[in-house]
């Protein structure tokens, strides 16, 4: 059921919710606008009420009232999601975790941190650092997105190669179930084989199974040395070989391995003030690599030797090593500015897809050919976390054709790219999730068996369908 088919909440239900959270827990008037639209202004929403509980108990009280009155709920974290999952349609209440920002416990000896779901990711990273530990999840939106949001989308980011996705970083979860019951799954254990691993349902659950209110996350030693490198090369085939070469030469020392085609750099240079080309000569592709080590043990010398080997093997044409933090940040700024730079050219057709890393060159070749057949001259801005097989494959109109050049072709292009992804048994949503944006794509691209299993889980936990209706399934 979508919220479109649900009656507007009864006034009695809204009054009870208001009583449960108090006046500070309800957002009204002009303050409501930032909750109801995502950063690019896509999917403007409406909500019957915006509620910000201050504790797990308050969140549970709100959900219980909703269950009793059959009121739907859209959970929201930092509102940085890219698929519209956090934006309600109108008859739901929006439940924001923004007032739940407590670090509950940090245990350096157990390498764990227990925190409220509303803690902003950057704050979690800082808290871990202050305790001499690393919380390695890092994404472009880390100054705004929340722990509950990254858990609910199973966010990836730039350090997945070494530390895994959010799923690999979570040991325990506390959640409010659609009935209003609180499930305390805040285990700090690295081994626990006592049946189904229920927390996994909430990781990547996009708020469709309950509200994540707290979590236990893993911490790691802080790296003592980091080396950031940008290499110029000819194609994705070389990039994939370079990854294998670099990991072999450094004992798996790469934390990030990001591919950018030249067009990415051109768009960043055009649209982002202060950006500059890191190399003297242009190259068809670039790889931004970061390596880290727990000891000050000559990592830089190791990387220089690795790059020499790569030059000799014909895997790269040139490379620059960042000499200091400012240079490293300038290289990362190029990478992190690509999406914003593409926005300057219009919406186009955007894809966040994944294949096996070794299939990336063949995927790009097939997808490029399919796109050019449909829209000759379209520009293909391919970049992303290729160490994880994840490509952000964005198609925009020909140079000078204007921001709406692909409006008529978008659906066809997306379908063609997803067909190619299907031929590699890849994923149509690598790290951004499904939300409302890819809901129909999911219905079309997942097997009937998978969809039936997902619906069975949804119906078992949320028989009334009150949790984030119209999203994902
Ligand atoms: P929201 O956007 O508020 O919500 C996202 C989804 O989770 C919604 O379905 C919502 O209902 C649900 N949800 C939120 N909180 C809860 C909760 N407590 N309980 C239950 N459900 C909840 N993503 C990546 O994976 N990798 C990247 O590198 C990356 N880079 C980005 C860069 C930029 C500039 C931006 C704007 C986004 C980027 N994203 C990236 C996408 C986005 O930041 C992530 O999806 C993030 O995890 C969303 O967190 P949030 O707190 O903003 O969640």
Boltz pocket constraint, residues with backbone or C-beta under 6 A from the ligand:
constraints:
  - pocket:
      binder: B
      contacts: [[A, 39], [A, 74], [A, 75], [A, 76], [A, 77], [A, 78], [A, 79], [A, 80], [A, 81], [A, 82], [A, 84], [A, 85], [A, 86], [A, 97], [A, 117], [A, 138], [A, 139], [A, 140], [A, 141], [A, 144], [A, 145], [A, 146], [A, 147], [A, 148], [A, 149], [A, 150], [A, 151], [A, 152], [A, 153], [A, 154], [A, 155], [A, 156], [A, 157], [A, 158], [A, 206], [A, 207], [A, 208], [A, 210], [A, 211], [A, 212], [A, 213], [A, 336], [A, 431], [A, 432], [A, 435], [A, 468], [A, 471]]
      max_distance: 6.0
